[in-house]
């Protein structure tokens, strides 16, 4: 199927999952690297409390906060 035909079917609301080879799908920029940072105890306690309130992991709070901060600063 040509890209133009695929796009048209997608735009028409057709289910295009069967046309995709999901075994070959890759997420761009998905490679991860572990970093180690030292944070004051009060900050870790706040992160843990926020994560508990939201029902998510502390890691997701940190990642979300970093993404928001980087997105805001990249538009400056």
C-alpha positions as CSV (number, residue, x, y, z in Angstrom):
1,X,0.0,0.0,0.0
2,X,1.3,3.4,-0.9
3,X,1.7,6.1,1.8
4,X,-1.0,8.2,0.1
5,X,-3.5,5.4,0.2
6,X,-2.6,4.6,3.8
7,X,-3.1,8.3,4.8
8,X,-6.4,8.5,3.0
9,X,-7.7,5.4,4.7
10,X,-6.5,6.7,8.1
11,X,-8.1,10.1,7.5
12,X,-11.3,8.3,6.6
13,X,-11.3,6.6,10.0
14,X,-10.5,3.1,8.9
15,X,-8.7,0.8,11.4
16,X,-5.2,0.7,10.1
17,X,-3.6,-1.7,12.7
18,X,-3.8,-4.7,10.4
19,X,-1.7,-2.7,7.8
20,X,1.1,-2.2,10.2
21,X,4.0,-4.6,11.1
22,X,4.1,-3.9,14.8
23,X,6.9,-6.4,15.3
24,X,9.2,-3.9,13.5
25,X,7.8,-0.9,15.3
26,X,10.3,1.3,17.1
27,X,9.9,4.3,19.4
28,X,12.2,7.1,18.5
29,X,14.4,8.4,21.3
30,X,13.3,5.5,23.5
31,X,16.7,4.4,24.6
32,X,17.2,4.9,28.2
33,X,20.2,5.6,30.4
34,X,20.4,5.3,34.2
35,X,21.6,8.3,36.1
36,X,22.3,8.8,39.8
37,X,21.5,12.1,41.5
38,X,21.7,13.1,45.1
39,X,18.6,14.9,46.5
40,X,18.0,16.3,49.9
41,X,15.7,14.2,52.1
42,X,13.0,16.8,52.2
43,X,12.8,16.7,48.4
44,X,12.6,12.9,48.3
45,X,9.8,13.0,50.9
46,X,7.8,15.5,48.8
47,X,8.3,13.4,45.7
48,X,7.2,10.2,47.6
49,X,4.2,12.0,49.0
50,X,3.1,13.4,45.6
51,X,3.6,9.9,44.0
52,X,1.5,8.3,46.7
53,X,-1.3,10.9,46.3
54,X,-1.4,10.3,42.5
55,X,-0.9,6.5,42.7
56,X,2.2,6.5,40.6
57,X,5.9,5.8,41.2
58,X,8.3,8.5,42.4
59,X,10.3,7.9,39.2
60,X,7.3,8.9,37.1
61,X,6.9,12.1,39.2
62,X,10.6,13.0,38.5
63,X,10.4,12.2,34.8
64,X,7.2,14.2,34.4
65,X,8.6,17.1,36.2
66,X,11.8,17.1,34.1
67,X,9.8,16.8,30.9
68,X,7.6,19.8,31.9
69,X,10.6,21.8,32.9
70,X,12.5,21.1,29.7
71,X,9.5,21.7,27.5
72,X,8.8,25.1,29.2
73,X,12.5,26.1,28.9
74,X,12.9,25.0,25.3
75,X,10.2,27.5,24.2
76,X,12.1,30.5,25.8
